[in-house]
Amino acid sequence: MVEFSTILAGFGDAFSLYNLAFVLFGVVLGQFVGAVPGIGPIMAMAIAIPFTFGLDPLPAIAFLVGVNKGGLVGGAVPAVLMNTPGTPDAAATALDGYPLAKQGKPLKATKMALFSSITGDTFSDIVLITVSAPLAVLALKMGPIEVVALMIFAFSILAGLIGNSLTKGIIAAAFGLLAASVGQDPENFTPRLIFGYWDLFDGLALPSVAIGMLAISEILHRLSEAHGNMRPAIIAKDTGNPDDRRVTWAEYWSCRFTMLRGATIGTILGALPGIGSTAAAFMSYAMTKAGSKDPGSFGKGNIQGIAASESANSAVVGANLIPLLTLGIPGSVGAALIISAFMIHGMQPGPLLFENQGRLVYGLFGAMIMANFVNLWVGQLGLRLWVKVVSAPESIIFSSALLLCFVGVSMATSGLFGVAIMLIFAVIGYLMASFGYSLVIFIIAFFLGPRFEKSIAQSLALTDGDLTQVLKSPVALALLILSVVSVVWFLRKNVHGEDE
Amino acid sequence: MNTMADRVSGLFFMALGLAMYFWINPNYIETVDGGNISPATLPNIISIILAIAGAFIAIKPTDHQIRNPVLMAKTGLYVTLLTAGIWAMSWFGFEYVAPVLALAIMWLIGERRPLWLSLGVVAMPAIIWFLVTQLLGRALP
């Protein structure tokens, strides 16, 4: 057990002007690149890690934490203003953020995203600081059988996003799983559906697929509608009402349960390796919509939708560090980058980290809390700036966004092959949207597919092919029952929604 | 009720599912001895689901209205342009192709104002070049 004096010393180390400067730099960089579609915080972190070599461990890690946290806030900006998420996590934010911006309330939408993001992030940081070790031990006890059940539960949540055609939802999910099966087979490591292109051996890169389907396809749609009358990329009518440019305390408070639910979902999923913030955001959004008295208002500019998505995706960041710090298991790409930064600076993540370098760990926690305040402060200024920047003509916004996506995806996937894949999925996304198929369901299925297949293979190996063993695990059984209940509940909600 | 869009997309997914199951999966997925799940198991299951669901949507379509075909054709023009841009980048590099690509896109949108054109064609590619190669030290495509 870490002594109280060590905890205090760690927090004391963190709260210095020197560390504050690195956190501030990281947050500004993260918000900036997060707001640019196609680059994102992961890219910024990957590039920044080598630049932290010469720094002491605490400011280096604090800087990277700042980039990661700032990126999540920044990712919501283009999602809200242009319907082109800067990061896949922010795609759910666009569902209500963009319609709200189109109603002439872009500042209200971006501020709600900022406040709920900080709220979710702070919640998960507090959970991380107080209960990280017990939660990680609990996650460690989940075997492959429980993980399969957890994946089935995650898929069942998709039912909440299906909309008015169950068949189209099933097709979108199946198509996403099919795309996820490209690359090496997770059990035998043999090539699958790569058609001779060995660049596909590691699978279709998530940045290519996500940016192509969510950003480029929307840009293509917007480009086709342009008729030469140059207008801003975001048409922000000035309603003249000051309340439309801010989030009132009453509005924030009305979302408290939504944010609490989102933060809880994000924290739980973040603590479990492999699920990630995109799934958390959509799960929170679907549950909020399903539980709402007015589900019809979702997708039309409901601030509850923004609060649900942002609180969940930001809560994942802190919770991702639970298995990383206590077990040495990264829960996401961002956490994997942080783990490599830890090792560069001589920290060995795992059960002994709290014992051997407790002061540094609590210094990191202090830096995370500091980053939340800095994120809020920088966000208040930066969001206003971005609203102005995105108010430029769509001719320059879209041509620049396309070039940045080209460069960003090229850097993320090490070449033009990834850019070509991005364009292919942009066309697929455009056609799917044109014919009324959900891109969101496709992306979630694509993201969960490999993990699902791998956990099934592990479970079969563990049970000698007898999947009835699942029924002997109380956790797995509870998750399967929850899955059935959620599917029935979501589908009944959809039917009632149509009737109304 | 116009049901053409769903019939077309349903038939497409049915054909895709059948093609995957009968031709693509057997030819482009290696078979292995042993293991708990064959590499083809999941793709085969998904292909069957796609074919059945596609047939279902073709038989029982919704009244979803497709986007304006003229706009879709215009999108095709932009896709062709971007494809040509990627191909040109593989030969000449981002530095030379990006300004031309930006100019073509802005011109197609209808932008004719010299200030905005120069910003999009000269300033933005230059900023990206500076950010990526000089500040970040990474290579452009």
Interface residues (C-beta under 8 A of the other chain):
Chain A: I47 N164 S165 T167 K168 I170 I171 A174 F175 L177 L178 S181 D185 E187 N188 T190 P191 R192 L193 I194 F195 L220 H221 L223 S224 E225 A226 H227 G228 N229 M230 A392 P393 E394 S395 I396 F398 S399 S400 L402 L403 L404 F406 V407 S410 M411 G415 L416 V419 A420 L423 A426 V427 Y430 S434 F435 G436 Y437 G449 E453 I456 A457 L460 A461 G465
Chain B: A5 D6 V8 S9 F13 M20 I24 N25 Y28 I29 E30 V32 G35 N36 I37 P39 A40 L42 P43 I46 S47 I49 L50 A53 G54 F56 I57 K60 T62 H64 I66 R67 L71 M72 K74 T75 Y78 V79 L82 T83 G85 I86 M89 S90 F94 A98 L101 A102 I105 M106 L108 I109 G110 E111 R113 W116 L119 G120 M124 P125 I128 V132 L136 R138 L140 P141
